[in-house]
């Protein structure tokens, strides 16, 4: 028992998700997150004395979603049951929609329909939360992602566009004065939140758990290290990093393009599908073996409304921007209803069936599960039989048919 357990079982096994939850979970504040290309937990003391310092405490490993995502236990706590085989990849949910914000300012800034932004604003305005945990850009280095814990609507809008980069955010839950926090995160981050909530009666986690008021997750086909973004800028667009003034992953008309503006006001663009192709070279083992596209454990889950965005970006098409929204809890249902009643959103019933990102995740995970010599993270439930295993390139080429 000690930080050494986290190091041996997770960090050294390439299973760290870089979520940052081990930081606020540490009762003696001895863990921080490094500033490496792939941010990792580091012990703020001599490692050879970790056993003496930590004693019997093992909370950093207990809240870690790296190997055991805690999905089965979390499903039972949230929904009162385990998910069925057909719910393995979607999770348990009440209702699914296509959503688009009616706010033109927000719609002009977001990657798709603006669900994450407008629902975060609604949660803040209606006092469901005191602050939202979101991802934006570093002011000094605009290509670098940065997490913000904010009670500002303006800041939420500023952070409205997707960030396709590994970004620790849960470490910001440490020592904050906010009492009710809403979290926008990717599946592994939401799983870490729920592992804390599963242990809310632990005296060392109860204060942290009581802050966690609302969760909204963004579907993730796999995240990318910062080297992927730097590669696009420096090697594909041939722009020096120190000359970057602004960067967006999906700027302009849907589905958007990778956009860089330099300090001398030169603009550079790259089609979104090229990001998908290039980012494959900059994945961690944990991201490649991730068992979930959605964790299914948030109040609301969202994704791009276009089930085959790669094809849209590559071949073109008249696709209107929207977000797919899965409402899972009573709280999520209340928030959607409020946003609709306030006239913030257009909402259409939607029969979710698949998404290219989900299918990529499903095929990749099962390939690693069957063929990897290393440990892979535990699944959230039993999977349906897969008639054929496809490579990632084959999944992308085959695509997802639109209904």
Secondary structure as GFF3:
##gff-version 3
##sequence-region A 1 403
A	DSSP	alpha_helix	3	6	.	.	.	ID=ss1
A	DSSP	pi_helix	7	11	.	.	.	ID=ss2
A	DSSP	alpha_helix	21	25	.	.	.	ID=ss3
A	DSSP	beta_strand	31	33	.	.	.	ID=ss4
A	DSSP	beta_strand	41	43	.	.	.	ID=ss5
A	DSSP	three_ten_helix	47	49	.	.	.	ID=ss6
A	DSSP	alpha_helix	50	54	.	.	.	ID=ss7
A	DSSP	alpha_helix	59	62	.	.	.	ID=ss8
A	DSSP	alpha_helix	71	79	.	.	.	ID=ss9
A	DSSP	three_ten_helix	85	87	.	.	.	ID=ss10
A	DSSP	beta_strand	95	101	.	.	.	ID=ss11
A	DSSP	alpha_helix	104	109	.	.	.	ID=ss12
A	DSSP	alpha_helix	115	125	.	.	.	ID=ss13
A	DSSP	beta_strand	131	137	.	.	.	ID=ss14
A	DSSP	beta_strand	145	150	.	.	.	ID=ss15
A	DSSP	alpha_helix	153	158	.	.	.	ID=ss16
A	DSSP	three_ten_helix	170	173	.	.	.	ID=ss17
A	DSSP	beta_strand	181	186	.	.	.	ID=ss18
A	DSSP	alpha_helix	187	198	.	.	.	ID=ss19
A	DSSP	alpha_helix	206	211	.	.	.	ID=ss20
A	DSSP	beta_strand	212	218	.	.	.	ID=ss21
A	DSSP	alpha_helix	226	231	.	.	.	ID=ss22
A	DSSP	pi_helix	232	236	.	.	.	ID=ss23
A	DSSP	three_ten_helix	241	243	.	.	.	ID=ss24
A	DSSP	beta_strand	244	251	.	.	.	ID=ss25
A	DSSP	beta_strand	257	262	.	.	.	ID=ss26
A	DSSP	beta_strand	267	271	.	.	.	ID=ss27
A	DSSP	alpha_helix	272	279	.	.	.	ID=ss28
A	DSSP	three_ten_helix	280	282	.	.	.	ID=ss29
A	DSSP	alpha_helix	285	288	.	.	.	ID=ss30
A	DSSP	beta_strand	300	304	.	.	.	ID=ss31
A	DSSP	alpha_helix	309	315	.	.	.	ID=ss32
A	DSSP	beta_strand	323	327	.	.	.	ID=ss33
A	DSSP	alpha_helix	330	341	.	.	.	ID=ss34
A	DSSP	beta_strand	345	349	.	.	.	ID=ss35
A	DSSP	alpha_helix	356	371	.	.	.	ID=ss36
A	DSSP	alpha_helix	392	398	.	.	.	ID=ss37
###
